């Protein structure tokens, strides 16, 4: 663990003091004390208040005696040393690859990943293009052998997907569209909460600039990993010249320094949804004297063009090979909660309005798109961070040791599989769905979501003595899955499209890629009418960003700006049908 010295500062908590010093500590609930994840060890416990009731729930008596506390509940009475967990982002498994299914929709439920070594791996027939490594770890990114490239004639571009939990990027040769390197890193804004609502509130409370600097640093670090091992002359034109960034509306607002006030209250009004175009130096604020006049490239019309510069002023910018005047393009969003990552995902999945298909991206928000003839219907639901381990007592991100698969034999023996084959430390998203399905299938949880005795009080032992799935965990899953399923059904009702007419449903994101589709349908996360049509596609947002970067023409041919004009949002919060369906889908199927 890392040892950090803290100076007492009025009535600020340890969590706030750590943030002020730039120390990262995972705090999915943004300091509310509910998640129990911001754990620290106080070396001199006499300088802290006695344990709070919540801390007594999280820690054993022995741990409390050793100085374990929740940083969000601890206010120092003097200067002190604390120990915090070493950052585990380098072990996080993140989906970077886009998966093109070779099986036609309707001939199966997807591929079981139980036999694979890591969650999210797929059988070879599901892969069309070469992987660098599926669900790669950031620790391997610096050691990855880079493919041989023609550095004398190539110009490079970078595509970045800013997720709420992680960032993923690809280094691309713009001469042939070849992927040179892939990398991931943690979104350290997670220290201010696991979901966008928490970060909107944090920004409104005075942390907006801290959030902006956090994501800027993450982007720079990601670029540094992508360029590791590249021998680029920073005075040459063989440096990175274009960067495309896709992210949800909140992430992009925080990155660009826009106020998030309008995103936190009805009618949820963004500052800007149009494409943003600028130079690298203007994004990072590291160069104030670039000249004006650079061409931004063929990204369509109507963009919000900031000031630009002329090639020639090439500086290090903290990352070898980045031209200060490199073009940066932010993919346009559709609404406050359907952002540029979904626009990019639609491009990546080659969606067209007349194809009668859907895209569902399940994360801290659940975004969904329906091709409805001559336009797209889009919507989003606040699924919360449950599917990424947030708000779950034993939940963790997709790191080594996370339970990613579970099967229950009888009513006592839960057999689990951990990422990386490590000792179990908690449940990641796919493990949560597996456990939930097994408890419902064996009627340990009834159709109303009640955990039966003798497990109601303490929770069901997924890993006896270590990991318990509680009644409150079940409630979190109920609310999240009800929102997703109800949202899908409302879109279909509004478009007057029955399940039978849907050709395929792309399930995007790392969670969706590793998800057992039959179990997702089995707990009512996805409607049973979509059974046989569900196709995991991996990181569709990153694939779409690459398409915008390279201008690939084999995709749907729709530019991002055109997609946003063809998209009509359904506000589910104002829809009576959604409220009724939400209550209905709170129940679990009966087995």
C-alpha positions in Angstrom: 0.0 0.0 0.0 1.1 3.6 -0.6 1.9 5.8 2.4 0.6 9.3 2.1 1.1 12.3 4.5 -2.0 14.5 5.1 -2.1 17.9 6.8 -5.3 18.6 8.7 -7.4 21.2 6.8 -10.5 22.5 8.6 -13.3 19.9 8.4 -12.2 18.2 5.2 -12.4 14.4 5.0 -9.4 12.2 4.2 -11.0 11.6 0.8 -11.1 15.3 0.0 -7.5 15.8 1.2 -6.3 12.9 -1.0 -8.1 14.4 -4.0 -6.5 17.8 -3.3 -3.1 16.1 -3.4 -3.8 14.3 -6.6 -4.0 10.9 -5.0 -6.4 8.5 -6.6 -8.8 6.5 -4.5 -11.8 4.6 -5.9 -15.0 6.2 -4.6 -17.9 5.0 -6.7 -20.5 6.7 -4.5 -18.6 10.0 -4.5 -18.1 10.1 -0.7 -21.7 9.3 0.4 -20.5 6.4 2.5 -22.8 3.9 0.8 -20.4 1.9 -1.4 -17.8 1.1 1.2 -15.0 1.1 -1.3 -12.8 4.1 -0.4 -10.8 2.1 2.2 -7.7 3.4 3.9 -5.5 2.5 6.9 -4.8 5.3 9.4 -1.5 4.8 11.1 -2.4 6.8 14.2 -6.0 6.0 14.8 -6.1 8.4 17.8 -6.1 11.2 15.3 -9.4 10.1 13.8 -13.0 9.9 15.2 -14.3 6.6 16.5 -15.7 4.3 13.7 -19.0 5.2 12.3 -21.9 2.6 12.1 -21.3 2.2 8.4 -17.6 1.5 9.0 -18.6 -1.2 11.5 -20.6 -2.8 8.8 -17.8 -2.7 6.3 -14.9 -3.8 8.5 -14.4 -6.4 11.1 -13.4 -5.5 14.7 -9.9 -6.6 14.0 -9.6 -4.4 10.9 -11.0 -1.4 12.8 -8.3 -1.9 15.5 -5.7 -2.0 12.7 -6.8 1.4 11.5 -9.1 0.5 8.6 -11.6 3.3 7.8 -13.6 4.8 5.0 -11.8 7.9 3.8 -15.1 9.7 3.1 -16.2 9.4 6.8 -12.8 10.2 8.4 -11.9 13.7 9.4 -8.4 14.0 10.8 -7.9 15.8 14.1 -4.3 16.4 13.3 -1.6 15.7 10.7 -1.4 12.1 9.9 -0.1 9.3 7.7 -2.5 7.1 5.9 -2.0 4.1 3.6 -4.0 3.7 0.5 -4.3 0.8 -1.9 -1.8 0.9 -4.8 -3.7 1.8 -8.0 -5.1 -1.3 -9.6 -6.0 0.2 -13.0 -3.1 -1.6 -14.7 -4.9 -4.9 -14.0 -8.3 -3.9 -15.3 -9.6 -5.9 -18.2 -11.1 -3.6 -20.8 -12.8 -4.4 -24.1 -10.9 -2.6 -26.9 -11.6 -4.8 -29.9 -14.6 -4.6 -32.2 -16.1 -8.1 -32.8 -17.7 -8.9 -36.1 -20.0 -11.9 -35.8 -19.8 -14.4 -38.6 -22.9 -16.3 -37.4 -26.2 -15.0 -38.6 -28.4 -13.6 -36.0 -31.1 -16.1 -34.9 -28.9 -19.2 -35.1 -27.8 -19.2 -31.5 -27.5 -17.4 -28.2 -23.9 -16.3 -28.7 -20.9 -18.2 -27.5 -20.4 -19.4 -23.9 -17.3 -18.0 -22.4 -17.2 -20.4 -19.5 -14.4 -22.4 -21.0 -12.2 -19.4 -21.9 -9.4 -18.2 -19.7 -10.6 -14.6 -19.4 -14.1 -13.0 -19.3 -15.0 -11.5 -22.7 -12.9 -13.9 -24.8 -14.8 -15.3 -27.8 -14.4 -18.4 -29.9 -12.3 -17.8 -33.1 -15.1 -17.9 -35.5 -16.5 -14.7 -34.0 -13.4 -12.8 -34.9 -12.8 -11.3 -38.3 -9.8 -9.0 -37.7 -6.6 -9.7 -35.8 -6.7 -8.9 -32.1 -3.9 -7.2 -30.3 -5.3 -8.8 -27.2 -8.9 -9.0 -26.2 -9.6 -7.5 -22.7 -5.9 -6.5 -22.5 -4.3 -5.2 -19.4 -2.6 -1.9 -19.2 0.5 -3.5 -17.7 1.0 -5.4 -21.0 0.5 -2.3 -23.2 4.0 -1.0 -22.7 5.5 -4.5 -23.4 3.4 -5.3 -26.5 5.5 -5.8 -29.6 4.4 -3.2 -32.1 3.7 -4.2 -35.7 6.2 -3.3 -38.3 5.1 -0.1 -40.1 6.4 2.2 -42.8 7.5 5.1 -40.7 9.0 7.0 -43.7 5.6 7.4 -45.4 3.0 7.1 -42.7 1.0 9.7 -40.9 -0.6 8.5 -37.7 -4.0 9.1 -36.1 -5.4 8.2 -32.7 -9.0 7.1 -31.9 -10.1 7.4 -28.3 -13.2 6.1 -26.5 -13.8 7.9 -23.2 -15.9 5.7 -21.0 -17.2 6.5 -17.6 -15.0 3.8 -16.0 -12.1 3.4 -18.5 -10.5 4.9 -21.7 -9.5 2.9 -24.7 -7.5 4.0 -27.7 -5.9 2.9 -31.0 -2.9 4.2 -32.9 -3.7 4.0 -36.6 -1.7 4.4 -39.7 -3.6 6.9 -41.8 -2.0 5.7 -45.0 -3.5 2.2 -44.9 -5.8 2.2 -41.9 -3.7 -0.3 -40.1 -4.0 -0.6 -36.3 -0.5 -0.2 -34.8 -1.2 -0.3 -31.1 -4.0 -0.6 -28.6 -4.1 0.6 -25.0 -6.4 1.2 -22.1 -6.3 3.2 -18.9 -8.6 3.9 -15.9 -10.8 7.0 -16.0 -9.6 8.6 -12.7 -12.8 10.7 -12.5 -14.1 7.6 -10.8 -12.7 9.1 -7.6 -15.6 11.5 -7.8 -18.3 8.8 -8.4 -18.9 5.8 -10.6 -21.7 7.3 -12.6 -22.2 10.5 -14.6 -24.8 11.9 -12.1 -22.2 11.8 -9.3 -19.7 13.6 -11.5 -22.2 16.2 -12.6 -22.9 16.9 -8.9 -19.2 17.0 -8.2 -18.7 19.5 -11.0 -21.5 21.7 -9.7 -19.9 21.6 -6.2 -16.7 23.1 -7.3 -14.7 20.2 -8.7 -15.2 20.9 -12.4 -11.6 21.9 -13.1 -10.3 19.0 -11.1 -12.5 16.7 -13.2 -11.2 18.3 -16.4 -7.6 18.0 -15.4 -8.2 14.4 -14.4 -9.5 13.4 -17.8 -6.9 15.4 -19.6 -4.1 13.6 -17.8 -5.7 10.3 -18.5 -5.9 11.1 -22.2 -2.2 12.1 -22.2 -1.2 8.9 -20.4 -3.2 6.9 -22.9 -1.5 8.6 -25.8 1.9 8.0 -24.1 1.1 4.2 -23.9 0.0 4.1 -27.5 3.2 5.8 -28.7 5.5 3.8 -26.4 8.2 2.2 -28.6 7.5 4.4 -31.6 10.6 6.2 -32.9 9.0 9.4 -34.3 10.9 12.5 -35.1 8.9 15.3 -33.5 10.1 17.7 -36.2 8.8 15.4 -39.0 5.4 15.1 -40.5 5.3 11.4 -39.6 3.9 12.4 -36.2 0.3 12.0 -35.0 -1.7 14.5 -37.0 -5.4 13.6 -36.2 -7.2 12.6 -33.0 -10.8 11.5 -32.8 -12.5 11.3 -29.4 -15.9 9.7 -28.7 -17.5 9.9 -25.3 -20.8 10.4 -23.6 -22.1 14.0 -23.3 -21.0 14.4 -19.7 -17.5 13.1 -20.3 -17.1 15.5 -23.3 -18.5 18.5 -21.3 -16.0 17.8 -18.5 -13.2 17.4 -21.0 -14.0 20.7 -22.7 -14.6 22.7 -19.5 -18.3 23.2 -20.3 -20.8 23.7 -17.4 -22.6 20.5 -16.5 -25.4 22.4 -14.7 -27.9 21.9 -17.5 -27.2 18.1 -17.5 -28.2 17.7 -13.9 -31.7 19.1 -13.9 -34.7 18.9 -16.2 -35.0 19.6 -19.1 -31.4 18.4 -19.3 -29.9 20.9 -21.7 -26.3 20.4 -22.9 -24.1 23.4 -23.7 -23.2 21.9 -27.1 -23.9 18.7 -28.9 -22.3 19.7 -32.3 -19.0 18.3 -33.3 -16.0 20.1 -31.7 -12.9 20.8 -33.7 -9.6 22.2 -32.3 -5.9 21.5 -32.1 -4.1 19.3 -29.6 -2.6 22.4 -27.9 -6.0 24.0 -27.5 -7.4 20.9 -26.0 -4.6 20.5 -23.5 -3.9 24.2 -22.9 -0.2 23.6 -23.2 0.5 26.0 -26.1 -1.1 29.5 -26.4 0.8 30.9 -29.3 0.0 28.6 -32.2 -0.7 30.3 -35.5 -4.2 30.4 -37.1 -5.4 28.7 -40.2 -5.1 24.9 -40.1 -7.6 22.8 -42.1 -9.5 20.5 -39.8 -10.2 17.8 -42.4 -13.2 16.2 -43.9 -15.5 15.6 -40.9 -18.6 17.3 -42.3 -20.1 20.7 -41.8 -21.7 22.5 -38.8 -18.9 21.8 -36.3 -18.1 24.2 -33.5 -14.7 25.2 -34.7 -12.5 26.8 -32.1 -9.3 28.6 -33.0 -6.8 26.5 -35.1 -3.2 26.6 -36.0 -0.8 26.0 -38.8 1.5 23.0 -39.1 5.1 23.8 -38.3 4.9 24.5 -34.6 5.6 20.9 -33.4 6.4 20.5 -29.7 6.7 17.6 -27.4 3.5 18.3 -25.5 4.4 15.7 -23.0 4.0 12.9 -25.5 6.5 12.1 -28.2 5.1 12.4 -31.7 2.1 14.6 -30.9 2.0 17.7 -33.1 0.8 20.7 -31.1 -1.4 21.5 -34.2 -2.7 18.0 -34.6 -6.4 18.1 -35.4 -8.8 17.0 -32.6 -12.3 16.1 -33.5 -15.0 15.4 -30.8 -17.8 13.2 -32.2 -21.2 14.9 -31.9 -23.8 13.7 -29.5 -27.5 13.4 -29.8 -28.8 14.4 -26.4 -27.8 15.0 -22.8 -27.6 11.2 -22.2 -27.1 9.8 -25.7 -23.7 11.1 -26.5 -21.0 10.9 -29.2 -20.0 7.4 -28.1 -23.4 6.1 -29.3 -23.1 8.1 -32.5 -19.7 6.5 -33.0 -21.2 3.1 -32.1 -23.8 3.4 -34.8 -21.1 4.1 -37.3 -19.0 1.2 -36.0 -22.0 -1.2 -36.3 -22.8 0.0 -39.8 -26.4 0.9 -38.8 -28.9 2.4 -41.3 -32.4 3.6 -40.5 -34.0 1.0 -42.9 -32.3 -2.1 -41.5 -34.7 -2.8 -38.6 -32.0 -3.4 -36.0 -31.0 -2.2 -32.6 -27.9 -1.1 -30.7 -27.9 -1.5 -26.9 -24.9 -0.3 -24.8 -25.2 -1.4 -21.2 -23.0 0.5 -18.7 -23.6 3.0 -16.0 -26.2 4.4 -18.4 -28.2 2.1 -20.7 -28.3 3.7 -24.2 -30.3 2.2 -27.0 -30.9 2.8 -30.7 -33.7 1.5 -32.9 -33.7 1.7 -36.7 -37.2 2.9 -37.4 -37.5 3.2 -41.2 -36.4 6.6 -42.2 -34.9 7.7 -38.8 -33.4 6.4 -35.6 -35.2 6.3 -32.3 -32.8 6.7 -29.4 -33.1 6.8 -25.6 -31.2 6.2 -22.4 -32.0 4.9 -18.9 -30.2 5.4 -15.7 -29.1 1.9 -15.0 -26.6 3.0 -12.4 -23.2 1.5 -12.0 -24.5 -2.0 -10.8 -23.4 -3.7 -14.0 -19.8 -2.5 -13.5 -19.7 -3.5 -9.9 -20.8 -0.1 -8.4 -23.4 0.0 -5.7 -22.9 -3.7 -5.2 -21.5 -4.6 -1.7 -19.1 -7.1 -3.2 -18.8 -5.5 -6.6 -15.5 -4.7 -8.3 -14.4 -3.6 -11.8 -13.1 -6.2 -14.2 -9.8 -6.7 -12.5 -7.8 -9.8 -11.8 -9.5 -11.8 -9.1 -13.0 -10.6 -10.0 -15.6 -13.4 -10.2 -16.6 -13.4 -13.9 -18.5 -16.7 -14.1 -20.6 -18.6 -11.6 -22.7 -21.8 -11.6 -24.8 -23.1 -8.7 -25.0 -26.9 -8.1 -27.9 -27.7 -5.8 -28.5 -24.9 -3.4 -25.2 -24.8 -1.6 -22.3 -25.2 -4.0 -21.5 -22.1 -6.1 -18.6 -22.8 -8.5 -16.9 -19.6 -9.5 -14.3 -18.6 -12.1 -12.0 -15.6 -11.6 -10.4 -13.3 -14.1 -6.7 -14.3 -14.5 -7.3 -17.3 -12.3 -6.5 -15.3 -9.2 -8.0 -15.5 -5.7 -11.6 -14.1 -5.6 -11.9 -10.5 -4.5 -15.4 -9.6 -5.6 -17.9 -9.8 -8.4 -17.6 -7.9 -11.7 -20.5 -7.3 -14.0 -20.7 -10.7 -15.8 -20.3 -12.5 -12.5 -23.1 -10.4 -11.0 -25.5 -11.5 -13.8 -24.4 -15.1 -13.4 -25.0 -15.2 -9.7 -28.3 -13.4 -10.1 -29.5 -15.9 -12.7 -28.5 -18.9 -10.6 -30.3 -17.6 -7.5 -33.4 -17.0 -9.6 -33.2 -20.3 -11.4 -32.9 -22.2 -8.2 -35.7 -20.2 -6.5 -33.4 -18.9 -3.8 -34.7 -15.5 -4.9 -38.4 -15.3 -5.6 -40.1 -13.5 -8.5 -40.4 -10.4 -6.4 -36.6 -10.3 -5.7 -36.7 -11.5 -2.1 -33.8 -13.6 -0.9 -35.1 -16.5 1.0 -34.0 -17.7 4.4 -31.5 -18.6 5.7 -29.7 -16.1 3.4 -31.9 -13.0 3.8 -30.0 -11.3 6.6 -26.4 -11.9 5.7 -26.6 -12.7 2.0 -25.9 -15.7 -0.2 -22.3 -17.1 0.1 -20.9 -16.9 -3.4 -17.5 -17.5 -1.9 -18.2 -18.6 1.7 -16.6 -16.5 4.3 -15.5 -13.8 1.8 -18.1 -12.8 -0.8 -21.8 -12.5 -0.1 -24.6 -11.4 -2.4 -27.1 -9.4 -0.3 -30.7 -8.4 -0.5 -29.7 -4.8 -1.3 -27.5 -6.1 -4.1 -30.5 -7.8 -5.6 -32.5 -4.6 -5.4 -29.8 -2.8 -7.3 -29.9 -5.4 -10.0 -33.7 -5.3 -10.1 -33.8 -1.5 -10.7 -31.1 -1.6 -13.3 -32.4 -4.5 -15.3 -36.0 -3.2 -15.2 -34.9 0.1 -16.6 -33.0 -1.5 -19.5 -35.8 -4.0 -20.4 -38.6 -1.3 -20.1 -36.6 1.1 -22.3 -36.2 -1.4 -25.1 -39.9 -2.2 -25.1 -40.9 1.4 -25.2 -38.7 2.1 -28.2 -40.3 -0.8 -30.0 -43.8 0.3 -29.1 -43.2 3.9 -30.2 -42.0 2.6 -33.6 -44.8 0.0 -33.8 -42.2 -2.7 -34.5 -42.9 -6.2 -33.2 -40.0 -8.4 -32.0 -40.4 -10.6 -35.0 -39.3 -7.8 -37.4 -36.1 -7.1 -35.6 -33.2 -8.6 -37.6 -30.4 -8.2 -35.1 -29.5 -6.5 -31.9 -25.9 -5.3 -31.3 -24.9 -5.5 -27.7 -22.0 -3.2 -27.2 -19.3 -2.5 -24.5 -17.1 -4.7 -22.4 -19.9 -5.8 -20.2 -22.1 -6.7 -23.2 -19.3 -8.6 -24.8 -18.7 -10.9 -21.9 -22.3 -11.3 -21.1 -24.0 -14.6 -21.3 -27.0 -13.6 -23.4 -29.2 -16.5 -22.2 -28.7 -15.5 -18.6 -29.3 -11.8 -19.4 -32.7 -12.9 -20.9 -33.2 -15.3 -18.1 -33.2 -12.6 -15.4 -35.2 -10.1 -17.6 -32.3 -7.8 -18.3 -33.2 -8.1 -22.0 -36.7 -9.0 -23.4 -37.2 -12.6 -24.2 -38.5 -11.5 -27.7 -34.9 -10.7 -28.6 -33.7 -14.2 -27.9 -31.6 -15.4 -30.8 -31.1 -11.9 -32.2 -28.4 -10.7 -29.7 -24.9 -10.2 -31.1 -22.0 -9.0 -28.9 -19.9 -6.5 -30.8 -17.3 -5.3 -28.3 -16.2 -1.7 -28.4 -18.4 -0.2 -31.1 -17.6 3.4 -30.0 -13.9 2.9 -30.5 -14.5 1.2 -33.9 -16.7 4.2 -34.9 -14.0 6.7 -33.8 -11.5 4.8 -36.0 -14.0 5.0 -38.9 -14.2 8.8 -38.4 -10.4 9.0 -38.2 -9.8 7.0 -41.4 -12.9 8.0 -43.4 -13.7 4.3 -44.1 -16.3 4.1 -46.9 -17.3 0.4 -46.4 -19.3 1.4 -43.4 -22.8 2.9 -43.6 -21.6 6.1 -45.4 -23.4 8.3 -42.8 -21.3 11.0 -41.3 -21.7 11.7 -37.6 -23.5 14.9 -38.2 -26.0 13.1 -40.5 -26.6 10.5 -37.9 -27.5 13.1 -35.2 -30.0 14.8 -37.5 -31.7 11.4 -38.3 -32.0 10.6 -34.6 -35.1 11.4 -32.5 -34.9 11.0 -28.8 -37.6 9.4 -26.7 -37.6 10.9 -23.1 -38.6 7.8 -21.1 -39.0 9.8 -17.9 -42.0 11.5 -19.4 -43.5 8.3 -20.9 -46.3 6.6 -19.0 -45.6 3.3 -20.8 -42.1 3.3 -19.3 -43.3 3.7 -15.8 -45.7 0.8 -16.1 -43.2 -1.5 -17.8 -40.5 -0.5 -15.3 -42.7 -1.8 -12.4 -43.5 -4.9 -14.4 -39.9 -5.7 -15.1 -38.8 -5.3 -11.5 -40.0 -8.9 -11.1 -37.9 -11.8 -12.1 -39.1 -14.6 -14.5 -40.6 -17.6 -12.7 -38.8 -20.9 -13.0 
